[in-house]
Amino acid sequence: MKFKMSSIITRPDFQGEFTNSILAAAASPDIISFAGGLPNPVSFPIEEMEAATKKVLEDKGAIALQYSSTPGYPALREWVAKRYETMGVYGVKADDIIITNGSQQALAMVGATMIDPGDEIIVEDPTYLVALQSFHMYSPKVLTVTMNSDGIDCDELEKTVKEHPDAKLIYLIPNFQNPTGLTYSKEVHDRAAQILKGTNLLVLEDNPYSELRFEGKSNESFGAALGDQCCMLGTFSKIVAPGMRIGWICCRNDELREKLLNYKATADLHTNIFCQMVLAQYLADNDIDKHIDKTKELYHQKAQYMMDCMRKYLPEGVEFTPTQGGMFLWATLPEGITAVELYRAALAKGVAICPGDPFYEYKRNVRTFRVNYSNSSNEVIEKGMRILGEVCRELMAKK
Ligand SMILES: Cc1ncc(COP(=O)(O)O)c(C=O)c1O
């Protein structure tokens, strides 16, 4: 039986196919995988969750196991609203927050409510590939702005915004971007805010990694400078546990929030209320900042170890950008070798990296690749980097 499915689902999807094949390759237990982006399970607060679960079931079981409302559990929305003060955004109300099924669902919700086929949207180049996949569902014309080592290229941004006054939204990941691990400098952040302020663009700030800063100082969220022009996405995936699938969107524009809620209600009625309540209980009974500090310490040590191994084992000509937080490092191969060539050759030797290609809307056969450090032991990092270095040398010798 062959069904006639919608064009949304049957459209060729470079990003999706690429990701599936990389993740499938990397899932093998015999492969050293730097390709994914998994938090380290050592950081999961298992015992604390057990206690929170018991308490929720004992005290509020009838509510936790019942249908609930679309915006989310009030105590959790309160917590998220208050947390924005640590990012320099004051006056956020619980009513501005919609609890979503991971921030991934928030991306899908924004795509559905903002994009008609052919609409222009602006993204960083490269950017988070699953955001590209989400937006592609609605057939936009994607405009790209280069990411430099200090953040988005502001001259290019200014030109793009001027030349495309009807563009609908701009998607930004200003802290420890996925895939590059890069963060906007204060100068870039302030100039970008100035360029975007007062335009017709919805500024969609995705911020899953800013709490994982182990060095330096963070910029304020774009929501501080841009008010209700900026929707801010967040998640508990990287600071508590991704399996709970709890994220949020902070939308202070009443009309858009109404539409987002309509979309979410038809998609899933509401985010799993049991998990929301367990998480809210966990946050009430534990010091989340202490927990995040421990995770940051772990990731700092791992990032440092991976950078040391890259310096030690990768041949001259392979460059990478040091990071101050998040979960990724971004490297560039010398002229003449593509990241896909490295990916294939390294996989044959048991090491998976993530080539840059699917993170770009248009560029192919790029020389950039992403490696993840959060979820490997030091021994695995060392072994994997040694093999990657050998493979790079072999490829360079052939050119
Ligand atoms: C930039 C970015 N946005 C969103 C997500 C989705 O995260 P979640 O749905 O787990 O909140 C990720 C996950 O890796 C990400 O890197």
The ligand as a MOL file (V3000), in Angstrom:
LIG
                    3D

  0  0  0     0  0            999 V3000
M  V30 BEGIN CTAB
M  V30 COUNTS 16 16 0 0 0
M  V30 BEGIN ATOM
M  V30 1 C 20.1800 24.9010 19.9610 0
M  V30 2 C 19.2270 23.8620 20.4320 0
M  V30 3 N 17.9190 24.1540 20.4970 0
M  V30 4 C 17.0240 23.2580 20.9260 0
M  V30 5 C 17.4070 21.9890 21.2930 0
M  V30 6 C 16.3480 21.0220 21.7330 0
M  V30 7 O 16.4540 20.7170 23.0670 0
M  V30 8 P 15.2560 20.1080 23.9300 0
M  V30 9 O 14.1250 19.8170 23.0030 0
M  V30 10 O 15.8170 18.8940 24.5600 0
M  V30 11 O 14.8950 21.1650 24.9080 0
M  V30 12 C 18.7650 21.6240 21.2270 0
M  V30 13 C 19.1840 20.2630 21.6040 0
M  V30 14 O 20.2950 19.8570 21.5190 0
M  V30 15 C 19.6970 22.5930 20.7990 0
M  V30 16 O 21.0050 22.3240 20.7160 0
M  V30 END ATOM
M  V30 BEGIN BOND
M  V30 1 1 1 2
M  V30 2 1 2 3
M  V30 3 2 2 15
M  V30 4 2 3 4
M  V30 5 1 4 5
M  V30 6 1 5 6
M  V30 7 2 5 12
M  V30 8 1 6 7
M  V30 9 1 7 8
M  V30 10 2 8 9
M  V30 11 1 8 10
M  V30 12 1 8 11
M  V30 13 1 12 13
M  V30 14 1 12 15
M  V30 15 2 13 14
M  V30 16 1 15 16
M  V30 END BOND
M  V30 END CTAB
M  END
